[in-house]
Amino acid sequence: MATIKFYLSRYIKKDDERGEIQLRFSGNRNFVKRAATGIHIYAGNWDAEKGMPKSKKNNKYGDKLEEIRDRLNLLTSFLLRCWEKTNENELKPDSLTYWMNDIEWGSTSEPIYVNGQEITATRWTIDSKKRLSEVKAIRKSERAKMENSYFLDTYSFFIEEQYKNGVIGDSRHKTYYTCYGLWDRMERYQGKRYRVKDLTTSLIYDYRNFVLNECDLWEKKPLKEKPSKYSTKTGEILVPKKQYEKIYEGYEIMLTRGVEKRSLNYVVIQIKYLKAFWHWLMKIQKANVEDIFLTFNMDQSVYGTPFYFSNEDRNTLFEADFSNRPELAIQRDIFVFQSLVGCRVGDLTRLKKSNIVDGDTLQYVAGKTRNKSGKIVTVPLHPIAMTIINRYKDIEGDRLLPFIADQNYNDAIKEMFKALPEIDHVVTILDPVTRLEKQAKLSEVASSHMGRRNFCGNLYEAGFRDADIASMSGHAEGSRAIARYRKVSDETKKKMIKSL
């Protein structure tokens, strides 16, 4: 078995003289070699018997003894690996010299605290120059291959890498592929396929315009039948114009709902997904590409004043008689439950009976923040929420509630307001497309996210703080997004005016 012993240069006579540490490598009786390490130490800090620096408490001359010891241990491991990888018939008289010349030292400095004092600690690494060169060549080849690959192939690889490594969850995984589909349809529309190296700032503007104006590729046709049993909508349906039908081959879900005019908020989200990909390409993959977003003028998201209904209206909805429309009654219960627990619709759909603990508390990990904080969201259940859970306790499987597809759920929410004119209030909202105010009934604009707004908005109205609400809504700590749910009620404004 090979051994390595360290010793200090014999020419050092005094403790306050600094010398180079030498090594003696013994592989077998035919291979005993010596070499200089390039590491220096004061003679008074060297333990000749142990062949290592003295203990830290005996340091008289200011050497960084722990760092020196770490470097010697790293050097030992490196040389022993070299010995093990070299066949006996490959050994040469200068093999040790070759191994020593192949060493690439590296170091990083980071602050640490010792007895309350901040000091800088250096962590050393050791590697083979040859191996690093080979790795660099491989990575260069891989980067070149990636730069020449089709954009959508690389973007798909990025999505799956992020998902596999836990960087994104199920919901973000799905929405990243929405961005993928938009780009794919833009390429079909333009009749081009882009490689990664083809992407430019100008092309991102093309993508922005396509997302905003894809609706122009569609037209309205008479609707022959209801789109779902949860909706009574009649009239017209959107279909692709004949010359654009090939663009939508393979997009069956889109063909069922069509494409309407999109908002700038939607565009901002899709471009942020591309920006995240480009950051990964530049920073993680070290691709030789320019920052195409450096000069891109990103639109700003605007959300307007949130709208939601009162606790009294919620109770009216829960007590309404939908016996003639039992499917709608089920979705009404789910919507009311969501308004009482505040979870995102993605979390709502995956809730199981096992998420109810101690009989009256909901616990789950919010999908959007599980890879950032992993905190468990705990929500004590309102009596109405408990009534709803008990109503569906016998449904098959472990699902907590009989949830349906997202779009059908949104249709059902609109229908339940339409069926109850007394709570189908007119609200003033910010039109997401024109960014101008407009008036609309809840039956026209309500969706699954309104359940979350109901929860947060009514708690704000009751006077609770952001952090308290966020502890139950699943927002990340310090999230600015929760402020979107804050609204000053008309009653509060009247009180303020009366105080003048």
N, C-alpha and C positions, 0 to 999 in steps of 0.2 A: 504494500500500500504506500502510495506517495505521501511524503511529509514535507512541510515547509517550516523553517525556523527563521526568525528575524533577529538581527543583531545590529548594533550601532557601529558605524565606521570606526576602525581601530586607531585612526589618526586623531580622534578627539581625546584630549587629556583632562580638561577641566569641566566641572558641572555647568558652568555658565557659557560653555561653547556649544554651538549648534552644529549638528552633524546629520548626514543622510542615513536613513535606515536601509540596511542591506538584507538580502534574503539568501538562504541556502535551500535549493530544491533537490530533494532526494526521491527519484522515481524508482530506480532499482540500482544495483551496484555498478551498472554500466552507464547510468545517467544521473550524475550528481553535478549540479551546476549552481553558479552564484550569479546574482544580478543586483543592480541598484534599483530601489523602488521609486526614487524621485520625491520621497516624503521625508521631511526634515523635522528634528526635535532637539530640544536642549538635552545635553547629556544627563543633567541632574533630574530630568523627568523620565529617564529610561530605566526600566527594570530589566537588567541584563539576565537575571535568572529566569524570569518568565518570558523574556523576549517580547515584551509588550510595554506600552506606556504605564507609568505608575498610576495608582488610584488618584482620582480627582482631588482628594483632600491633601495629597502630598505634592500638588502642583506648586512649584516655587518660581517658575520663570514665565508664566503666562501662556504656555502652549494650550491649544484646544485639544485636550487629551482624548475626549470622547470621539471627536471627529477623526483623529489619527487612528484610534483603535478601530473605528468603523471602517476606515479605508483599508487597513491591514486585513481585516476579516473579509472584506469584499474581494481584495486581491487574492487571498488564499482560496476562496471559493472559485474565482475565475480561473486561476492556474490549475487547480485540481480538475475542473471541467475540461480544460484543454488537454490535460494528460489522459483523461478517460476517453476522450474522443479520438485520440491519436493512436493508430495501430503501432505496434512495436517496430515493424519493418519500415514505418514512415518516419521514425525518430531520426533527427539529425543533430549533430553537435551544436548547431545554433538554434535548435527548436525553442529553447527558453527565451532567447533573444527575440525570436520571431513573435512569440506570444506576448512578450512585454511591449514590443513595438506596436502590436495590434490593439493595445488597450486604449479605449476612449473613456476618459473620466468626465463625469457630468455632475453638476451640483445645483441645488435650489436652496434659496434662503427663505425662511419664514419666521414670523415673530412667535415666541412662546413666552409664557409667564412663569417665573420662578420666584417663589416667596413674594408674589405681588408685583415683581419687577419684570418689565418687558425686556427680553433679550432676543437677539437674532440667532437662530440655529440653522446650521447648514447641513443639508442631507445630501450625501454623496451617492452616485450611481456609477457602475462600471459596465462596460459593454465592449464588444468586438467591433473594431472599425470595419472589418470585412463584412460582418453580419449587418451592421448599420447601413453600409453601402448597398448591400444586396436588398435590404428592406426598402431603402430609398428608391432603388431602381424599380422594384416591384410596385411600390406606391405610385411612382411616376407613370409607369405603364398603366396602372389601374385608373389613375386620374385622366390620362389621355384617352383611355377606352371610354370612361364615363363622359368626358367632354364631347366625344364623337357619337355617343349613344343617343337614341331618340329621347327627347325630353320626357314624354309620358312614361317610358320604361323606367327612367331614372327616378321620376317623381313617385311612381308606384313602389319602387324599391325603398325610397325614403319613407313613405308611409308605413310600410310593413316593418322597417327597422325601428321606427319610432314606437310602433304598437308593440312589437316583440320585446323591446327594452323597457316598456312601461312608461315611456315619455308621454304618450297620449292614451286616452281611454277609449271605450267603445263608441261614445258619442262623437268625439273628435275624429276617430278613425273613419266614421261614416261621413262626416262633413268634409274631410279632406278629399274623399272620393267624389263628393259633389263638385269640388273645384276641378278634379281630374276630368269629370264628365263635361264640364263647361269648356275646358281647353280642347278636349277631343272634338267637340262639336264645332268649335271655332276653326280647328284645322280642317275638318270636313267642309265647312262653309268656304274656307279660303282655297281648298284643294291643295294644301301643303302639309308636309310633316316636318316638324322642327327638331333639330338636334340641340343638345344642351348649349353647344358653342354658338348656336344661331340666335340665342335669346338676347334681346336688346331692350333698352328702355322704351323705345318706340313700339316694340311688340307687346310690352305690358300695357301700353295705352290702347293698342288694338284689342287686347283681351278685355280691358275695362269697357270699351265701347260695345264689344260683343255681348258681355253680360248685361249691360244696360238695355241693349236694343234687340236682344234675341226675340223678344215678343213680336217684332216686325216680320218674323218668318212664319207667323201664325195668322189664322183668320177664324172668324166665328161661323159656325154652322148650326142649324136647328138641332136641338137636343131631342132625341126620340124617346128616351126613357130616363128615369131618375138615376143619378150616379150611385146612390147607396140607399139602404133602407133607413138610414139615420137622417136623411135629408129629403125635403120636399121640393128642392130647387128644380125649376123647369125653365125652358127658354132656349138658350144657346150653349154650345160647347166649342171649345177651341181645338182646332186641328191644324197640322202643318200645311202651309201652302204646297200645292202639288210639286213645284220645282224643288222643294226642300225636304221632301219626304225621306230621301235616302240619308239625310243627316241624322235622322232619329231612329234608324234601324238599330235594334238592341236596347232602345230606351222605352220599353213598354210602359213603365210607371209614368213617365212624363206624358206619354200619349193619352193616359187616362185623365190627367188634370190640366194639361196645356201649360203654356208659358205666358204670364201676364207681365205688364210693365214692372220692372224691379226698382227698388229703392237704392239710393247711394249707400245706405248702411249695409245692405246686402253686398254691394260691390266691394266696400271696404273690407268686409270679412273675407271674401274670396281672395282678394289681393294680399291680405295679411298671411294667408296660407302659403301663397307663392313666395312671399318674403321670408317666411320661416324656412321653406325649402332652400332658398338661395343662401341664407345664412348658414345652414347646415353644409351646403356644397362648398362654401368659401372657408368657413372656420373649422369644420370637422373633417371634411374630405380634402381640404387644401387644394381644391381645383383651381386651375389657372384661368379664372374668369374675372371679369370686371364686376364691380358692384353696380348692377343695373338699376338698383333702387335709390342710389345716391342722389340722382337728379330727378327722380319720379315725384311728382306732386300728389301726395296721398290725400284723398278726400277725408273729411272728418265725420265721424259718426254723430248723429243728432237724434235724441230720443223723445224730446218734448215732455209735457207733463203726463205722468202716469194716470191711467184711469182704472178704477176698480169699483166694486159695489160694496155696500155696507153690510154689516153683520145681520141687520134686519132683513135686507133683501136676500141674503144667503139663506136665512131661515125660511123665508117665503118660498124660495126655490126648493129647499129640501122637503117642505111639507106639501108641495104641489102634487096634485093627482095626475099621474101619467099612466094610469092603469090601462088606458086604451093604446098606449105606445110603450110596452114593457122594455123594448131595447133602449129607448130614450131614457127611461127611468133608471136603468143600470148606469148609463154614462153620466146622468145627473148626479147619482150617488158618488161616483168616482171624482167628478169635478168638485163637489162639495168637500169630499175628503181631502183633495189636493189643496183646497182653500184653507183647510184647518191644519195642514202639516207643512205647507210651503215648499215642497220639494220640486225639483225640476221634473219635466215630463219624462226625461230619460231615466231618472231614478225611480219615478213612480211606476213605470212599466215593469221594472225588475224586482219590485218589492215582493218578498215572500212572507209566508206566515211566520217563519222563523225570525223575521225582523221585529216581531212584537215580543218584547221581553217584560217579565213581571206582570203580564196581562194587560197593562195599560200604558205602555211606553213604546214608541217607535224608535228603533236604532238602525242606522245604515251609514255607509261611507259614501259621501257625495262623489259621483263619477268624475265630475269636472276637476276636483281638487285632490283626488285620491293619491296622485303621484307627486303632489307638492307637499301636502300636510298629512294626508292619511287619517285625519281626525274623524272620530265617530260622531255623527250628528244624532243628538238625542232630543226627541220631541214628546213631551207628555201629551197623551191623547185627550182631546175634547170629548165630552159625552156623546155628541153627534157622531164624531169619528168612530167611537166605540160601537155605536148603534150600527153604523155602516159595515164595520168589520164583522160583527156578529151576523149581519144579514147575509153575508157571503162566506161564512165559515165552512160551509159544506161543498164549496166548488172543488172540482177535481184537481188534484196535484197540489203543489206547494204555493201556487200563486196566491197573493193576498186578495187581489180584486180581478174581476174579469175584464181586463183592459183589451181594447181593440186597436187597430192600426191608427197611427197618429192623425192622418187626414180625416178618417171617419170620426175620430174623437173630436176634432175641431168642428166638423159639420154638425155633430150632435150638440155641442155647446151653443152654437148659433141657433139651432132649432129650439133648444129649451128656453132661450130668451124670447124667441119669436112667439112661442106658445104662451108666454106670460107677459102680456102688455104692461102690467102694473110695475114690473121691474125692468122692462126693456127701455131704459132711459136713453135720452139723447145726450151724448157726450161730445165735447170739443177735443179734437185730437190733432196731432201734427201728421198731415198726409206724408207718408214716408217717401213717396215718389216726387211730389211737388215741393215738399217741405214748407207748405202753407197750412194754416189752420183750416179745419173743416168740421162740420157737425155730422155725426152718424149715430145710429142706434147701436146698442150693445150687440144686438142680433146680427149686425153687419161686420163688427170688428172684433168680437170676443174670440179668444182662442185658448188653448191649453195654458199658455204662459200667464193668462189672466188669473188663474188659480194661485199662482205664486205671488202675483202682485196683490191679490186680495189679502193673502196672509201677511206680507210685509207691510203693505199700506195701512191696514187696520191696526197693526201693532204700532206703527209710527204715530197714527192718529191718537192712540191711547197713551202716547208719551214715552215709549220705551226707546232706549239708545240703540245706535247702529250695532255695536258689539253684541248686545243682548239678542237682537233680532238675528244677526248673522250666526250666532251659536246654534240656532234652530233651522235657519234657511239653507245652510250648507255653503254660504259664501266664505271665501278665504279670509283669514284674519287680515284686517286693514284694507279689505277690498273697497275700491271706489265705486264699483258697479252697484252696490246696495243703495247708494244715494239716488239712483234712478227711480226707486220706489217711493221716495219721499214726496209727499204732497201736502200743502197747507189747505185744510178744508175751508169751505165757504163760511162755516159757522165760526171757525177760528178767526178768519179775516174780519167778520162782522164785529167780533169782540174787540179786535185790535182797533177798528175804526171808532167804536164807541168809547174807547179809552182816550181818544184824542181831545 
